[in-house]
Amino acid sequence: MSTDMNAYLLYMSTWTSETDDNINEVIKEHQLFVSVGNFSSDAAIDAEFDVLTGLATKVRDMTIAADAMQIGADAAAVAAVWSFGLGMLVFAELEVGVAIERKMISNKSNELNEKLKTVDTDISAKINPTVNDYVTQYKANNKLIARRGAEGLDPRKCRSILMQFMAKVHKSKGTLDPAGFRQYAEAARRLFNGPQVKAVYAALDDLTMSKTTRADVTKYMSYIKGLEGLPTTELSIVRHLSIAFMFNNLRIANSKIADCAKEAGLEIEEVEASSFSMMGAVGKMIAVVAIAMSVVDTVLNIIDIVDVVEQTKKMCDELDGSIKASYKAYFKGIMEASQKYNDAMAKA
């Protein structure tokens, strides 16, 4: 619906004032993502989690209710809770002034705490140097990406939008550099502030509320064909966002989208097979971000348990269960999304 397009234009318009150095940092992450290649990660994850669960089991077995202590989260990690992995949400002493109640941790868990701080990079380093560089860059960019957020846009959404944006620029221009990044960010800003955007939102909402029949889709395609007076880059963004929304959100078949575009007289790159392949790759990338966030959600649920004995038991169960499974899905997702992305670029 139009709220998704609005969020995209709003967020990317904030990047127009960013420095080239910082734009290069997110481009570097994108380039590392593209280059991760084929790799095996399960053995590295199993090895690191064997260490983690062993340490966690010691903490569990040594913890008694009389300790009157509770697992907490590092203050900086709470502030950046959306970041990837346990390394950003360690079990440690917590002090965040009046905002968060002070909690303490048993000194029996210091070794576990130290391991949790480095588990992300410990795993990626065992996989290969490129994956390690990617994970390191991913985490280094989190504050930058979040800082560009706006009201109503959580960091997960911000990163997803940025991934989609860079893929669009890369495919459209054949390269990704600060100049092209700025060109499209400026176009997003002009669209966001321009007079035409409300009518685009209304037309997209009408399509969303319809039964998305062939006639409904063709009607919307005819509408965006009528926008051909817009500057080229702005028009390209509107078409890209519209078709991506039809494909990813409304689940309209790519063949139907392409046929309706043709009926409306639109001959555009967004309905080529390579464009749909790219949309699928970006969707996979966004799903990987959601997997990373699921780890954070799990850890926060552990922290919320008041009974310290129950808390340590839950920590052991989740480390050896859902958290390890999420790590495996995350690294596998990186590899598969990268492969899909490269396949799409090869077809372009």
C-alpha positions in Angstrom: 0.0 0.0 0.0 1.0 3.6 -0.2 2.5 3.6 3.3 5.3 1.4 2.0 6.1 3.7 -0.8 5.9 6.7 1.5 8.3 5.0 4.0 10.8 4.3 1.2 10.7 7.9 -0.2 10.9 9.4 3.3 13.9 7.3 4.4 15.9 7.6 1.3 15.3 11.3 1.1 17.2 11.6 4.4 20.4 10.3 2.7 20.8 13.3 0.5 22.8 15.1 3.1 25.0 12.2 4.0 28.8 12.3 3.3 30.4 10.4 0.5 32.5 8.5 3.1 29.4 7.2 4.9 27.7 6.4 1.6 30.8 4.4 0.7 30.5 2.4 3.9 27.0 1.1 3.0 28.1 0.5 -0.6 31.0 -1.5 0.8 28.6 -3.7 2.8 26.6 -4.2 -0.4 29.6 -5.2 -2.4 30.7 -7.6 0.3 27.3 -9.2 0.3 27.4 -9.7 -3.4 30.8 -11.3 -3.1 30.3 -13.8 -0.3 30.0 -16.7 -2.7 29.2 -20.3 -1.9 30.2 -21.4 1.7 29.4 -23.9 4.4 28.5 -22.5 7.8 26.8 -25.2 9.9 30.0 -26.7 11.2 31.3 -23.3 12.4 28.0 -22.5 14.1 27.9 -25.9 15.8 31.4 -25.5 17.1 30.8 -22.0 18.5 27.5 -23.0 20.0 29.0 -26.0 21.7 31.2 -23.6 23.6 28.3 -21.2 24.3 25.9 -23.9 25.6 28.7 -25.4 27.7 29.3 -22.1 29.4 25.6 -21.4 29.7 25.1 -24.8 31.3 27.7 -24.1 33.9 26.0 -20.8 34.7 22.6 -22.6 35.0 24.0 -25.3 37.2 25.7 -22.9 39.5 22.8 -20.5 39.8 20.4 -20.7 42.7 17.5 -18.5 43.7 19.4 -17.3 46.8 21.8 -15.5 44.5 19.1 -12.9 44.1 20.7 -11.9 40.8 19.3 -11.7 37.3 20.7 -11.8 33.8 20.7 -8.3 32.3 21.6 -6.7 29.0 24.5 -4.4 28.2 23.2 -0.8 28.1 24.7 0.0 24.7 23.3 -3.2 23.3 19.8 -2.3 24.5 20.2 1.0 22.7 21.1 -0.9 19.5 18.9 -3.9 20.2 18.0 -4.3 16.5 21.5 -5.2 15.6 22.5 -8.6 14.4 23.1 -11.4 16.8 24.0 -12.1 20.4 27.2 -10.1 20.2 25.1 -7.0 20.4 23.0 -8.2 23.3 25.3 -9.7 25.9 24.4 -10.9 29.3 26.1 -8.3 31.5 25.4 -5.6 34.1 22.8 -3.1 33.0 22.6 0.6 33.9 20.5 2.9 31.8 19.6 5.6 34.3 15.9 6.0 34.9 14.9 4.4 31.6 15.6 0.8 32.5 15.6 -0.8 35.9 19.1 -1.7 37.1 19.8 -5.5 36.9 22.8 -7.5 37.9 24.4 -10.7 36.8 26.2 -13.4 38.8 30.0 -13.3 38.6 29.7 -16.9 37.6 28.7 -15.9 34.1 31.6 -13.6 33.2 33.2 -16.1 30.8 29.9 -16.7 29.1 29.4 -12.9 28.8 32.8 -12.5 27.1 32.0 -15.3 24.6 28.7 -13.8 23.7 30.4 -10.5 22.8 32.3 -12.1 20.0 30.2 -15.0 18.8 29.1 -13.4 15.6 32.6 -12.7 14.3 34.0 -15.9 15.8 31.5 -17.8 13.6 32.1 -15.7 10.5 35.9 -15.9 10.9 35.6 -19.7 10.8 33.6 -19.6 7.6 35.9 -17.5 5.4 37.5 -14.0 5.3 34.8 -12.5 3.0 31.9 -13.6 5.1 33.8 -12.3 8.2 34.3 -8.9 6.4 30.6 -8.8 5.5 29.4 -9.5 9.0 31.8 -7.0 10.5 30.8 -4.3 8.0 27.1 -5.1 8.5 27.4 -4.5 12.2 29.6 -1.4 11.8 26.9 0.2 9.6 24.0 -0.3 12.0 24.2 3.0 13.8 24.6 4.9 10.6 21.6 3.3 9.0 19.5 3.8 12.2 20.5 7.4 12.5 18.9 8.1 9.2 15.6 6.8 10.4 12.4 8.8 10.8 9.4 8.6 13.1 7.6 5.3 12.5 10.6 3.7 10.8 12.3 1.1 13.0 15.9 0.1 12.2 14.8 -3.2 10.7 12.6 -1.3 8.2 15.4 1.2 7.5 17.9 -1.5 6.6 15.4 -3.3 4.4 14.6 -0.1 2.5 18.3 0.7 2.0 18.9 -2.8 0.6 16.1 -2.4 -1.9 17.3 1.0 -2.9 20.9 0.0 -3.5 19.8 -3.0 -5.6 17.6 -0.7 -7.7 20.5 1.8 -8.3 22.9 -1.1 -9.1 20.6 -2.7 -11.6 19.5 0.6 -13.2 23.0 2.0 -13.6 25.1 -1.2 -13.8 27.3 0.1 -11.0 26.9 1.4 -7.5 28.8 4.5 -6.4 28.1 7.6 -4.4 27.2 9.6 -7.5 24.5 7.2 -8.5 23.4 6.7 -4.9 22.9 10.5 -4.6 21.1 10.8 -8.0 18.4 8.3 -6.8 18.3 9.6 -3.3 17.7 13.2 -4.6 15.0 11.8 -6.9 13.3 10.1 -3.9 13.4 13.5 -2.0 11.8 15.3 -4.9 9.1 12.7 -5.2 8.5 12.7 -1.5 8.1 16.5 -1.4 6.4 16.8 -4.9 2.8 17.4 -5.8 2.3 14.2 -7.7 3.0 11.7 -4.9 -0.4 11.9 -3.2 -2.1 10.9 -6.4 0.3 8.0 -6.8 -0.5 6.9 -3.3 -4.2 7.1 -3.9 -3.9 5.0 -7.1 -1.8 2.4 -5.3 -4.3 2.2 -2.5 -7.1 1.7 -4.9 -5.2 -1.3 -6.4 -4.6 -2.7 -3.0 -8.3 -2.5 -2.1 -9.3 -4.1 -5.4 -9.5 -7.8 -6.3 -6.3 -7.3 -8.4 -8.0 -8.6 -11.5 -6.3 -8.2 -14.8 -8.5 -5.1 -15.4 -7.4 -3.6 -12.0 -3.7 -4.2 -12.6 -4.0 -2.8 -16.2 -5.8 0.3 -14.8 -2.9 1.0 -12.4 -0.3 0.4 -15.2 -2.2 2.9 -17.3 -2.1 5.4 -14.5 1.7 5.2 -14.1 2.1 5.4 -17.9 0.4 8.7 -17.6 3.2 9.9 -15.3 5.7 10.0 -18.2 6.0 13.7 -17.7 8.0 13.1 -14.5 11.8 13.3 -14.7 13.4 9.9 -15.8 14.8 9.0 -12.4 11.7 9.8 -10.4 9.6 7.9 -12.9 11.9 4.9 -12.7 11.5 4.9 -8.9 7.7 5.1 -9.0 7.6 2.2 -11.5 10.0 0.1 -9.5 8.2 0.6 -6.2 4.8 -0.1 -7.8 5.8 -3.3 -9.5 7.9 -4.5 -6.5 4.8 -3.9 -4.3 2.6 -5.9 -6.7 5.0 -8.7 -6.8 6.1 -9.0 -3.2 3.1 -7.7 -1.3 0.0 -8.3 -3.5 1.5 -11.6 -4.7 0.5 -10.9 -8.3 2.2 -13.3 -10.7 5.0 -11.7 -12.7 3.5 -12.9 -16.0 0.3 -11.1 -15.1 2.2 -7.9 -14.2 4.2 -8.0 -17.5 1.1 -8.7 -19.6 -0.9 -5.9 -18.0 2.0 -3.5 -18.5 2.1 -4.4 -22.1 -1.7 -3.9 -22.4 -1.2 -0.4 -20.9 1.5 0.4 -23.4 4.4 0.2 -20.9 7.7 -1.2 -22.2 9.8 -0.9 -19.0 12.8 -2.7 -17.6 10.9 -3.4 -14.3 8.8 -6.1 -16.0 11.8 -7.9 -17.5 12.5 -11.4 -16.1 15.8 -10.1 -14.5 13.8 -7.5 -12.6 11.6 -10.1 -11.0 14.6 -12.2 -10.2 16.1 -9.1 -8.5 12.9 -8.6 -6.5 13.1 -12.2 -5.3 16.7 -11.7 -4.2 15.9 -8.5 -2.3 13.0 -10.3 -0.7 15.4 -12.9 0.5 17.8 -10.3 1.8 15.0 -8.7 3.8 14.0 -12.0 5.2 17.6 -12.4 6.5 17.3 -9.2 8.4 14.1 -10.5 10.0 16.0 -13.7 11.1 18.6 -11.6 12.8 15.9 -9.7 14.6 14.3 -12.9 15.8 17.5 -13.6 17.8 17.2 -10.3 19.6 13.6 -10.9 20.3 14.4 -14.3 21.9 17.1 -12.8 24.1 14.9 -10.0 25.3 12.3 -12.6 26.3 14.9 -14.3 28.4 15.8 -11.0 30.0 12.2 -10.4 30.9 12.0 -13.6 33.0 12.1 -12.5 36.7 13.0 -15.8 38.3 16.7 -16.2 37.9 16.7 -20.0 38.0 14.0 -20.2 35.3 15.9 -17.5 33.4 19.2 -19.5 33.2 17.3 -22.7 32.2 15.6 -20.8 29.4 18.9 -19.4 28.3 20.4 -22.8 27.9 17.3 -24.2 26.0 17.2 -21.2 23.6 20.9 -21.2 22.9 20.8 -24.9 21.9 17.5 -24.5 20.2 15.9 -21.5 18.4 19.0 -19.2 18.6 21.4 -21.7 17.0 18.7 -22.5 14.4 18.4 -18.8 13.6 22.1 -18.4 13.2 22.1 -21.3 10.7 19.2 -19.7 8.8 20.9 -16.3 8.8 24.2 -17.5 7.3 22.4 -19.8 4.8 20.1 -16.9 3.9 23.1 -14.6 3.2 24.6 -17.1 0.8 21.3 -17.8 -1.0 20.3 -14.2 -1.3 23.8 -13.3 -2.7 23.5 -16.1 -5.3 20.0 -14.9 -6.3 21.3 -11.4 -6.6 24.2 -12.3 -8.8 22.0 -14.4 -11.0 19.6 -11.5 -11.5 22.4 -9.1 -12.3 23.8 -11.6 -14.9 20.4 -11.7 -16.6 20.2 -7.9 -16.8 
